Amino acid sequence: MLEQLGKNAVQAQKYLRTASTKEKNEALTEIAKALREHMQEIIAANQTDLENGRKNGMPAAMLDRLKLDAGRIEGMAKGVMDIAALDDPVGKVLKEIKRPNGLTIQKVSTPLGVIAVIFEARPNVTSDAAALCLKSGNTVILRGGKEAIHSNMAVTKIMREAVGRAGMPKDVISLVEDTSRESSMELMTMNDYVDVLIPRGGAGLIQAVVKNATVPVIETGVGNCHIYVDKDADINKAVQIIFNAKTSRPSVCNAAESLLIHEEIAPKALPAIKQKLDEKDVVLVGDEASRKIEQHIGNATEKDWATEYLDYKMSVKIVASVKEALDHIDQYSTGHSECIVTENTKTAEQFMNAVDSAAVYVNASTRFTDGGEFGFGAEIGISTQKLHARGPIGLPELQSFKYKIYGTGQVR
Amino acid sequence: MLEQLGKNAVQAQKYLRTASTKEKNEALTEIAKALREHMQEIIAANQTDLENGRKNGMPAAMLDRLKLDAGRIEGMAKGVMDIAALDDPVGKVLKEIKRPNGLTIQKVSTPLGVIAVIFEARPNVTSDAAALCLKSGNTVILRGGKEAIHSNMAVTKIMREAVGRAGMPKDVISLVEDTSRESSMELMTMNDYVDVLIPRGGAGLIQAVVKNATVPVIETGVGNCHIYVDKDADINKAVQIIFNAKTSRPSVCNAAESLLIHEEIAPKALPAIKQKLDEKDVVLVGDEASRKIEQHIGNATEKDWATEYLDYKMSVKIVASVKEALDHIDQYSTGHSECIVTENTKTAEQFMNAVDSAAVYVNASTRFTDGGEFGFGAEIGISTQKLHARGPIGLPELQSFKYKIYGTGQVR
């Protein structure tokens, strides 16, 4: 069954890859309109998922993530229109090379092709991912979690009918309705039909995909983000940045998880930081040196240095140098976002050049690693791999390219 | 053992990723010098491989590919110096974004990290791949075939000592000396140490890598390249282009394998093309319509349309329209290089926009899909996937990027 779905997606892709900006925007407008018009239908389907969730003892936070109400559906529709308003990334001449033999070589952006998106509980990902893919000329195969299957089916059906009304093949958007582990495995290995697979979810999902996929993957998500307070830091800036990076939204991947402080500034900086974090009851665990400065810091184990808490908890380590901070980050970072707080521009450059992560900050919160905050308009996730896309994946990152070569009979 | 090699490579990468252009060029110069100075040592090691090859009944063509003599080693040294002369791709500011909140975001090119290269019989790949990786700031783990192990060990030892003399950690270049299938499998799944894997070799190797690797892969190589002769083609150009694309070097991936001819021009074009190809005794197999025009064309089976012959053989099909040509290409192409021969610029654009391959030509031989011919200076292979790199993989394609974000205390 999945093979037929893959074939249909490839067929639809032939149409979509040369569709005009106008055609794509009309389809997106139809989708937004349809989401608004069929709000009640979506809410009813979502009720079924919510009831099943409650029956199965789903925790309140997860039920909240699963829930779709009028406000959230309006948000989905608005998100689709925001994407329609973005610049079309397809067909840009990225480079032009003139060769001595008279050949003109144009490097031109093209859609990646068929993108499979495997995601977990949030049903709003359906419209979000579908709109980003459609605008960037990519056919999408959605595969959500079983908890949200009724919501996902309702939203996808509405979107497919909408693109059909706009004159496009419905199969530019499709949903894997079979939520078994087998269907997920099959999708990860459909090399003949899937060009790229993007997993959106927790560490478990990402690892399963990396391990089992034979199709190319863009790895997203896990962020064990560090903030290093240099000896030349402005302590007040450090306090504000750490408080924001840790507590403004602890459950997201760009939240800070680990604090490194230079030993020269630690006796003054750590108490100030701890006092601020106490406002939100952040639990600190640290090394011996940190616990000598602040007795209400717990004992950090080796495991703590590697943990993405996604909670009001943070690890602390006192370091003797920038180099020790860099070595620690090299060892434990997941390559998402790291920050140095310093007034010393030379140290800042040294840190920013040496750290091998998607985003490296001086004097700003790691929470800015986000497509919206970068000015991309929207994103399908944050890549933590180095191949193809790194950091927020916006419309340009959903492009491949090809070379168009203009000759007049040249042979080699 | 391979784990230790991986750890050493990661450690060396910390040094290499911030090495200056001068340091890297000095290391490359030392490598070239050492290859020239140790020519006899390399030739002696190569003799062992050649003797083993002969004992094991290796075919003459393969023995020739395996052979290193003074001329070829000089070629390797010159290749390394050519790469030293290329522009350093690391640390380029690819984009700068100023945000309303005062943040400055720089998108900067960075090395990919640790690149594993799995290759087959040609020992010159060792210096070629090592030099490309070093110049682009990437640590390389080489893994050649067992047929060339003595040559590869000699060349790698010489290169490692040379980079050591230039003051770099030797582990920026290493070789997997165990040529068992197990070591290859281990390398493909070393996600903690390998950032990217590039296979260089035949379809069998590529497929094994795509199937078994859990590390990100850049797929290279297989080219079932098509030439479509449009109804508005200049027949003389078509004849010259097809002759060059098929016969100038049939064993390479950018050689043409399949010929599509519009039915309106076929009665005149096909005999002219066949007459020229007869000069090199090219065997043609075709569909019924082509065999009606030229009786000395064999019968093409379904398998022929999908075959990369890498030989003096070509399939021929008569089509009724550009659309039929495009559909055929969509079905059978490996996404490497395709060409349209036409004087009609509108048809040319239609074809070039619709074909989803790395390189699409109008009126030029597919043999130009090559890093040197594109002006890249050198290449590590031709990518046929759409993620990250497509077409010739030069130094800029061996880069990832990161975002450097300059703040003054911004929080979100």
Interface residues (C-beta under 8 A of the other chain):
Chain A: K14 R17 T18 G91 I97 R99 L103 I105 T110 L112 G113 N191 D195 V196 V210 K211 T214 P216 V217 I218 D234 K237 Q240 I241 F243 N244 A245 S248 D330 M352 N353 A354 D356 S357 A358 A359 V360 Y361 V362 N363 A364 S365 R367 F368 T369 E373 F374 G375 Q385 K386 L387 H388 R390 G391 S400 F401 K402 Y403 K404 I405 Y406 G407 T408 G409 Q410 V411 R412
Chain B: K14 R17 T18 G91 I97 R99 L103 I105 T110 L112 G113 N191 D195 V196 V210 K211 T214 P216 V217 I218 D234 N236 K237 Q240 I241 F243 N244 A245 S248 D330 M352 N353 A354 D356 S357 A358 A359 V360 Y361 V362 N363 A364 S365 R367 F368 T369 E373 F374 G375 Q385 K386 L387 H388 R390 G391 S400 F401 K402 Y403 K404 I405 Y406 G407 T408 G409 Q410 V411 R412
